[in-house]
Amino acid sequence: MKEKQVVIFVRGIQYFDGIEPEETELMTEGVMLSGDGGAIVLEYQETELTGMEGTTTRITVQGDTVVLTREGSVNSQMVFQRGKRNSSVYETPWGSMLVDISTASLKYRLDDRGGVMEIKYTVAVDHQVTGMNQVKIRVRESMR
């Protein structure tokens, strides 16, 4: 796999019934790995700012699937496939919970120079929908 230093911009919006949307933004340095099989992997370290210090986040993009994996102080794997629901266990220092991810929209344009990705999805905890989420990720080569 080819490895490149990148800057990753993540903008998340959470929509809850009757409450103003909650927005978060993150800019961090990371790496982008690309291989012959067409998979692109983005990887970065979470910080105290995100509340997941000590966690590595890895986003694997291949075909119609995006997999977000976290390992460290938080352990989880979220699978995004448009029109499908995927279940997984989300482990935190305070306990574990079953989450269902239902992907409404998944679009991306990524190559070995960077690009953009947008995912809209709902999260259900113990089969109770908590709200709609939207995440936009921009990736560009680092100038370092």
Residue pairs with C-beta under 8 A, 6 or more apart in sequence:
1 33
1 34
1 35
1 41
2 33
2 34
2 35
2 112
3 31
3 32
3 33
4 31
4 32
4 33
4 34
4 112
4 141
4 142
5 29
5 30
5 31
5 141
5 142
5 144
6 29
6 30
6 31
6 32
6 42
6 114
6 139
6 140
6 141
6 142
7 27
7 28
7 29
7 30
7 139
7 140
7 141
7 142
8 26
8 27
8 28
8 29
8 30
8 42
8 44
8 137
8 138
8 139
9 25
9 26
9 27
9 137
9 138
9 139
10 24
10 25
10 26
10 27
10 28
10 135
10 136
10 137
11 23
11 24
11 25
11 26
11 135
11 136
11 137
12 23
12 24
12 25
12 133
12 134
12 135
12 136
13 21
13 22
13 23
13 133
13 134
13 135
14 21
14 22
14 23
14 131
14 132
14 133
15 21
15 131
15 132
15 133
15 134
16 22
16 130
16 131
17 131
26 49
26 50
28 44
28 45
28 47
29 44
29 142
30 42
30 43
30 44
30 45
31 42
31 43
31 44
32 40
32 41
32 42
32 43
32 112
32 114
32 139
33 40
33 41
33 43
34 40
34 41
34 111
34 112
37 62
38 62
38 63
39 60
39 61
39 62
40 60
40 61
40 62
40 110
40 111
40 112
41 58
41 59
41 60
41 61
42 58
42 59
42 61
42 137
42 139
43 56
43 57
43 58
43 59
44 56
44 57
45 55
45 56
45 57
46 52
46 53
46 54
46 55
46 56
46 57
46 70
46 72
46 73
46 74
47 53
52 70
52 72
52 73
52 74
53 73
54 72
54 73
55 70
55 71
55 72
55 73
55 74
56 70
56 71
56 72
57 68
57 69
57 70
58 68
58 69
58 70
58 71
59 66
59 67
59 68
59 69
59 117
59 137
60 66
60 67
60 69
61 108
61 110
61 117
64 81
64 82
64 106
65 79
65 80
65 81
66 79
66 80
66 81
66 106
66 108
66 117
66 119
67 77
67 78
67 79
67 80
68 76
68 77
68 78
68 80
69 76
69 77
69 78
70 76
70 77
73 92
73 93
74 90
74 91
74 92
74 93
75 90
75 91
76 88
76 89
76 90
76 91
76 99
77 88
78 86
78 88
78 99
78 101
79 86
79 88
79 101
80 86
80 101
80 103
80 106
80 119
80 121
81 103
81 106
82 103
82 104
82 105
82 106
83 103
83 104
84 102
84 103
85 100
85 101
85 102
85 103
86 100
86 101
86 103
87 98
87 99
87 100
87 101
88 98
88 99
88 101
89 96
89 97
89 98
89 99
90 96
90 97
90 98
90 99
97 125
97 126
98 125
98 126
98 127
99 123
99 124
99 125
100 123
100 124
100 127
101 121
101 122
101 123
102 121
102 122
102 124
103 119
103 120
103 121
104 120
104 121
104 122
104 132
105 118
105 119
105 120
105 121
106 118
106 119
106 120
107 117
107 118
107 119
108 115
108 116
108 117
108 118
109 115
109 116
109 117
110 116
110 117
110 139
113 140
113 141
114 138
114 139
114 140
114 141
115 138
115 139
116 136
116 137
116 138
116 139
117 135
117 136
117 137
117 139
118 134
118 135
118 136
118 137
119 133
119 134
119 135
120 132
120 133
120 134
121 132
121 133
122 129
122 130
122 131
122 132
122 133
123 129
123 130
123 131
123 133
124 130
